[in-house]
Amino acid sequence: MVFIVGKNIDIFDHELVPKHEILSEEEVKDLLSKYNVTKNQLPKILDTDPAVKELNAKIGDVIKITRKSFTAGESVYYRVVVSSKYVTEEDINYTSEKLDDEEGLNNESSREE
């Protein structure tokens, strides 16, 4: 809930706010496998985003965003939650490397030469 002048407002009740949901670890594994990507390669969403706050999502969580589309009916997007402290390109890269470390992708045996 967002509090504005003593009122509770659920941001997800607004028609322009698409559905957001946190994926389970199993869903994340399936997603990364399906698209042959790492969390590092997913688009980012800041932990200060109102929808992320409302979901109580943590840094490293993957958010599934389902938007209504006139042409496709529905469009699905995925975002990985990153810290708002890392807003420079250098810091975003650092955060991405940290995500790769969590997935075991930054060790010597997994790098392609």
C-alpha positions as CSV (number, residue, x, y, z in Angstrom):
1,M,0.0,0.0,0.0
2,V,1.1,3.5,-0.8
3,F,0.0,6.1,1.8
4,I,-1.1,9.5,0.5
5,V,-2.5,12.0,3.0
6,G,-4.0,9.4,5.3
7,K,-5.3,7.2,2.4
8,N,-4.2,3.6,1.6
9,I,-3.8,3.2,-2.1
10,D,-3.1,-0.1,-3.8
11,I,-1.0,0.8,-6.8
12,F,-2.0,-2.5,-8.5
13,D,-5.7,-1.4,-8.6
14,H,-4.8,1.3,-11.2
15,E,-5.6,0.3,-14.8
16,L,-2.3,1.5,-16.1
17,V,-0.2,-0.6,-13.6
18,P,0.5,-4.0,-15.1
19,K,0.4,-7.2,-13.1
20,H,3.7,-7.9,-11.2
21,E,4.7,-11.1,-9.5
22,I,7.8,-12.6,-8.0
23,L,9.0,-15.8,-9.6
24,S,9.9,-18.8,-7.5
25,E,13.4,-20.2,-7.7
26,E,12.1,-23.1,-9.9
27,E,10.4,-20.6,-12.3
28,V,13.6,-18.6,-12.5
29,K,15.7,-21.6,-13.4
30,D,13.1,-22.6,-16.1
31,L,13.1,-19.0,-17.4
32,L,16.9,-18.8,-17.6
33,S,17.1,-22.2,-19.2
34,K,14.3,-21.5,-21.7
35,Y,16.0,-18.3,-23.0
36,N,19.6,-19.5,-22.3
37,V,20.5,-16.4,-20.3
38,T,21.7,-15.5,-16.8
39,K,20.1,-13.1,-14.3
40,N,22.9,-10.7,-15.3
41,Q,21.4,-10.5,-18.8
42,L,17.9,-9.8,-17.7
43,P,16.7,-6.2,-17.7
44,K,16.9,-4.5,-14.3
45,I,14.3,-2.9,-12.0
46,L,15.3,-0.9,-9.0
47,D,14.4,-1.9,-5.5
48,T,12.9,1.5,-5.0
49,D,10.3,1.0,-7.7
50,P,6.8,1.3,-6.1
51,A,5.7,-2.1,-7.5
52,V,8.8,-3.8,-6.2
53,K,8.2,-2.2,-2.8
54,E,4.6,-3.3,-2.8
55,L,5.6,-6.9,-3.5
56,N,8.3,-6.8,-0.8
57,A,10.7,-8.1,-3.5
58,K,14.4,-8.5,-2.5
59,I,17.5,-7.8,-4.5
60,G,18.1,-10.7,-6.9
61,D,14.4,-11.6,-7.2
62,V,13.0,-11.9,-10.7
63,I,9.8,-10.1,-11.4
64,K,7.3,-11.2,-14.1
65,I,5.4,-8.2,-15.5
66,T,2.3,-9.0,-17.6
67,R,1.0,-6.1,-19.6
68,K,-2.1,-5.8,-21.7
69,S,-1.4,-5.3,-25.4
70,F,-3.7,-4.3,-28.2
71,T,-1.8,-6.3,-30.7
72,A,-0.7,-9.4,-28.7
73,G,-3.4,-9.5,-26.1
74,E,-0.7,-9.9,-23.4
75,S,3.0,-9.2,-23.3
76,V,5.2,-10.7,-20.6
77,Y,8.4,-9.0,-19.4
78,Y,11.0,-10.1,-16.8
79,R,13.1,-7.9,-14.6
80,V,15.7,-8.7,-12.0
81,V,15.6,-6.5,-8.9
82,V,18.8,-4.5,-8.3
83,S,19.8,-2.1,-5.5
84,S,19.0,1.6,-6.1
85,K,22.5,2.3,-4.8
86,Y,23.9,0.9,-8.1
87,V,22.6,3.4,-10.6
88,T,25.8,4.1,-12.5
89,E,26.8,1.8,-15.4
90,E,29.9,0.7,-13.4
91,D,27.8,-0.2,-10.4
92,I,25.1,-2.0,-12.5
93,N,27.9,-4.1,-14.0
94,Y,29.2,-4.8,-10.4
95,T,25.7,-5.9,-9.4
96,S,25.5,-8.1,-12.5
97,E,28.8,-9.7,-11.7
98,K,27.5,-10.3,-8.1
99,L,24.4,-12.1,-9.6
100,D,26.7,-14.2,-11.8
101,D,28.7,-15.1,-8.7
102,E,25.5,-16.3,-7.1
103,E,24.9,-18.5,-10.1
104,G,28.4,-19.8,-10.2
105,L,29.2,-18.2,-13.5
106,N,32.2,-16.1,-12.6
107,N,34.6,-19.0,-11.9
108,E,37.4,-19.9,-14.2
109,S,36.0,-23.3,-15.3
110,S,32.7,-21.7,-16.6
111,R,34.3,-18.9,-18.7
112,E,34.8,-19.3,-22.4
113,E,38.2,-18.3,-23.6
